[in-house]
Amino acid sequence: NLRYDIRANPVGADIDIALELYDSEGNRIFTEPKDEGIEGEEELFSSWQAPSEGFYYVKVSDVAPSSESCRLKIQYELRISGLAPVFDGAIKGVVTDAISGQALANAIVYSGCNKNYPVPSFQDGSYHLTSEAGVCELTAKVNGYKPLTCQIHIPEIFSIQRNMPLLPDNETVQAPLLSKTVYHHGDTLYAEFKSVGLPPQSCIRYYFGIAYPDGRFFIITDLNRIEPFDGNFLAFWMGQQNVIMDKPIGDDMPRGEYQFYILRMPEGIDDPFNNLDNGELNVVAFRIE
C-alpha cells in the first residue's frame, strides 16, 4: 500500500522533461499527462502505487521543441520518495550465489517486522534495509534461487550486517569434499566444504557430524574439534575457514564405514536437529581399512 512521489527537476531553463514508468518486462505502465510545454519546470508523479511487487524503471526525456531528436546529455535531478515510517534498526549486507559467490542484483530483501517496505539489492549485491528493532525474520529472494529466511535480533541505533547466500533452485548443499574415500590408520583425513560467507556476518549456519561404524555420533565445531553428540544440543560450525578435518587417523577411529554429514540451516532455528525440513542436508561416505 506504499505510495511514491517521483519528481524530476531539470537543470537548465531550456529543458522540458517528460516522465514515463515501465515494469521489468519493458511495458509502459504510466505516462505523465502532457503539459503546455513549459520548459524548466518540475515534473511529478504524485502518490503513485505499484500494481504488484517487483522492479520499476523511470524514463526521463527532454521534449522541448528546441531539443534534438536524441538528446542524451540533459541534466536533471530525480527524486523518489515513499511515505514510509522511520525505523530504529538497520541491516546491511550482500546477496550472493551460495555456490559461486557471484553477487546477485535485483533481489528483494525485507524484514518480517515491516515487510511492506522491501529494498532491492544493487549490482554489487549490496542492500541496506531499515527495520523495527527486535527479533525479526529477514528474507531475501530473487528469480532462479531458493528464498532464504533467517531470524535475527535487530538492535537499535547501530546497524548489523547479514550476508544472504542463496542456493540456485536446482542445487542443494554440497556434501563435504574428502581427499579420498578409503583410508588406513596413519593416513591424513582431510575434509572441506564449499561455501561463501561464514558466520557471524552470514545468515546461514553450518553443522557437521560424523557417524562412526560402532554407532557413535560426533559433531565438529571447528577445525579438528570433535565432540560427542549428547542427543540434545547440536552446536554449529564456529570456524572461519572451510577446512573441517586435517588430522592423522589414529586408533581412536576404528575400521569400518563412516558417514560425514553437512547441514545448512538458516540462522535463528534453536533446534535444528528436529527441524531438518528447514535446512539442506547432505552426506558422503568413507571407509577406514
C-alpha positions in Angstrom: 0.0 0.0 0.0 3.0 2.3 -0.1 2.7 5.3 -2.4 5.6 7.1 -4.0 6.2 10.6 -5.3 8.5 10.7 -8.3 10.0 14.1 -9.1 12.3 15.3 -11.9 13.8 18.8 -11.8 15.7 20.0 -14.9 19.0 21.8 -14.6 18.5 24.5 -17.2 15.7 26.6 -18.4 15.7 25.1 -22.0 14.7 21.6 -20.9 11.2 20.2 -20.9 11.2 16.9 -19.0 8.7 14.1 -19.7 8.4 11.1 -17.4 7.4 7.5 -18.3 7.2 4.5 -16.0 8.0 0.9 -17.1 7.8 -2.5 -15.4 10.7 -5.0 -15.5 9.3 -6.5 -18.8 9.6 -3.2 -20.6 5.9 -2.5 -20.6 5.0 1.1 -20.2 2.5 1.4 -17.4 2.3 5.2 -16.8 3.0 8.4 -18.7 2.6 11.8 -17.2 -0.2 13.9 -18.7 1.0 16.2 -21.4 1.7 19.7 -20.2 1.7 23.0 -22.0 5.4 22.6 -23.0 6.7 24.9 -20.3 10.4 24.5 -20.2 12.4 24.4 -16.9 9.5 23.2 -14.7 9.5 20.2 -12.3 7.6 17.1 -13.4 5.9 14.9 -10.9 4.2 11.5 -10.5 2.2 12.1 -7.3 1.1 9.3 -4.9 1.9 6.5 -7.4 1.2 3.0 -6.1 2.9 -0.1 -7.7 0.3 -2.6 -9.0 2.4 -5.5 -7.8 5.7 -6.4 -6.2 8.7 -6.0 -8.5 11.1 -3.6 -10.1 10.1 -0.5 -12.0 12.0 1.9 -14.1 11.6 5.7 -14.8 12.5 7.1 -18.2 13.4 10.7 -18.3 13.2 12.5 -21.7 13.6 16.1 -23.0 10.7 17.0 -25.2 11.4 20.7 -25.7 10.8 21.7 -29.3 14.3 23.2 -29.5 16.0 19.9 -28.4 17.5 17.4 -30.8 15.6 14.2 -31.5 18.0 12.2 -29.3 19.3 14.4 -26.5 21.2 12.1 -24.1 23.2 14.6 -22.1 20.4 16.5 -20.4 20.9 17.2 -16.7 18.2 16.6 -14.2 17.7 15.7 -10.6 15.5 12.7 -9.9 13.9 12.0 -6.5 11.8 9.1 -5.5 10.2 9.2 -2.0 7.8 7.0 -0.2 5.6 7.7 2.7 7.5 5.2 4.9 7.9 5.5 8.7 11.3 5.9 10.3 12.6 2.7 11.9 15.2 2.3 14.7 17.1 -0.6 13.4 19.1 -1.2 10.2 20.6 -4.2 8.4 23.1 -4.2 5.6 24.8 -7.0 3.7 25.4 -8.6 0.3 23.1 -11.1 -1.6 25.2 -13.7 -3.4 25.1 -17.1 -5.1 25.9 -19.6 -2.4 27.9 -21.8 -4.8 29.9 -19.3 -6.9 29.9 -16.3 -4.7 28.7 -14.1 -7.5 26.8 -11.0 -6.4 23.0 -11.1 -7.1 21.4 -7.9 -8.2 17.6 -7.1 -8.1 16.9 -9.4 -5.1 14.1 -8.4 -2.9 15.1 -8.1 0.8 12.7 -7.4 3.6 12.2 -7.7 7.3 9.2 -9.6 8.7 8.7 -6.8 11.2 7.8 -4.4 8.4 7.5 -6.5 5.2 5.6 -3.7 3.4 8.9 -1.8 3.0 11.3 -4.1 1.0 14.5 -2.9 -0.6 16.4 -4.2 -3.7 20.0 -5.5 -3.9 22.2 -3.4 -6.2 24.6 -4.5 -9.0 27.2 -5.5 -6.4 24.7 -7.5 -4.4 24.6 -5.0 -1.6 21.4 -3.9 0.2 20.6 -1.6 3.1 17.3 -2.1 5.0 15.8 -0.2 7.9 13.5 -2.1 10.2 11.9 -2.1 13.6 14.3 -3.2 16.3 13.8 -6.6 18.0 13.7 -10.2 16.8 12.6 -10.3 13.2 12.7 -12.6 10.2 15.0 -11.4 7.4 14.2 -12.6 3.9 15.9 -12.4 0.5 14.6 -13.8 -2.7 15.3 -13.5 -6.4 14.2 -15.4 -9.5 16.1 -18.6 -10.1 17.1 -19.1 -6.4 15.6 -20.6 -3.3 14.4 -17.9 -0.9 16.3 -17.6 2.4 14.6 -16.5 5.6 16.5 -16.3 8.9 15.6 -15.0 12.3 17.9 -12.3 13.7 17.9 -9.7 16.5 18.0 -6.2 15.2 19.4 -3.7 17.7 18.5 0.0 18.0 20.8 2.8 17.0 23.6 0.9 15.1 23.3 -1.3 12.1 24.3 -5.0 11.8 25.5 -7.0 8.8 23.9 -10.1 7.4 25.0 -11.5 4.1 22.4 -13.7 2.3 23.9 -16.6 0.3 21.1 -18.1 -1.9 21.2 -21.6 -3.4 20.1 -21.9 -7.0 16.7 -23.6 -7.5 18.2 -26.8 -8.8 21.0 -27.1 -6.2 21.4 -28.4 -2.7 24.2 -28.0 -0.2 27.2 -29.9 -1.4 28.5 -32.9 0.6 31.9 -32.4 2.3 34.8 -32.9 0.0 37.2 -35.7 1.1 40.7 -36.3 -0.1 39.8 -39.9 -0.8 37.1 -42.5 0.1 39.3 -45.3 1.6 41.8 -44.5 4.4 44.2 -46.5 6.5 45.5 -45.8 10.0 48.3 -43.2 9.7 46.7 -41.5 6.7 45.6 -37.9 7.0 41.8 -37.4 7.0 41.2 -34.2 5.0 37.7 -32.8 4.5 36.5 -29.4 3.5 33.2 -27.8 2.4 32.4 -25.4 -0.4 30.7 -22.3 0.8 30.8 -18.5 0.5 30.2 -16.4 3.6 30.6 -17.8 7.1 29.2 -16.6 10.5 28.9 -14.2 12.1 28.1 -12.0 9.1 26.3 -14.7 7.2 22.6 -15.5 7.7 23.5 -19.2 7.4 24.7 -21.8 9.9 26.6 -25.0 9.1 26.6 -28.2 11.2 28.9 -31.1 10.7 28.8 -34.6 12.1 30.5 -38.0 11.7 28.7 -41.3 12.3 31.2 -44.0 13.4 30.8 -47.7 12.4 30.3 -48.6 16.1 27.2 -46.4 16.3 28.7 -43.3 17.9 28.0 -39.9 16.5 30.3 -36.8 16.8 29.8 -33.2 15.9 32.6 -30.9 14.6 32.5 -27.3 15.7 36.0 -26.1 14.4 39.0 -27.5 12.6 39.7 -31.0 14.1 37.5 -30.2 17.1 35.3 -33.4 17.5 32.8 -33.6 20.3 30.3 -36.4 21.3 26.7 -35.5 20.4 24.5 -35.8 23.5 21.3 -36.1 21.5 20.0 -32.7 22.6 22.2 -29.7 21.6 23.6 -29.5 18.1 26.4 -27.0 18.0 27.0 -25.1 14.8 30.3 -24.6 12.9 32.3 -21.8 14.5 35.4 -22.0 12.3 36.4 -19.1 10.0 37.7 -21.4 7.3 36.3 -24.1 5.0 38.6 -27.0 6.2 36.8 -29.3 8.6 39.3 -32.0 9.2 43.1 -32.2 8.6 44.5 -34.8 11.0 46.1 -38.2 11.1 43.8 -41.2 11.6 44.6 -42.8 14.9 43.5 -45.8 16.9 40.5 -43.8 18.2 38.9 -44.2 14.8 38.0 -47.9 14.3 38.0 -49.7 11.0 34.7 -49.6 9.1 32.2 -47.4 7.3 31.8 -43.8 8.2 29.2 -41.2 7.3 30.2 -37.5 7.1 27.2 -35.1 7.3 26.7 -31.5 6.5 23.6 -29.5 7.4 23.0 -26.0 6.1 20.4 -24.1 8.2 19.1 -20.5 8.4 20.2 -18.6 11.4 17.8 -18.4 14.3 16.5 -22.0 14.4 17.1 -23.1 18.0 16.6 -26.9 17.5 18.0 -27.7 14.0 18.2 -31.4 14.7 14.3 -31.6 14.9 13.8 -29.1 12.1 15.7 -30.6 9.3 12.9 -29.7 6.8 14.0 -26.0 7.2 17.5 -26.8 6.0 19.6 -28.6 3.4 21.2 -32.0 4.4 23.8 -34.0 2.5 26.2 -36.8 3.4 29.3 -38.6 2.0 30.7 -42.0 3.0 34.3 -43.1 3.6 35.9 -46.2 4.9 38.9 -47.0 7.2 40.6 -50.3 6.5 
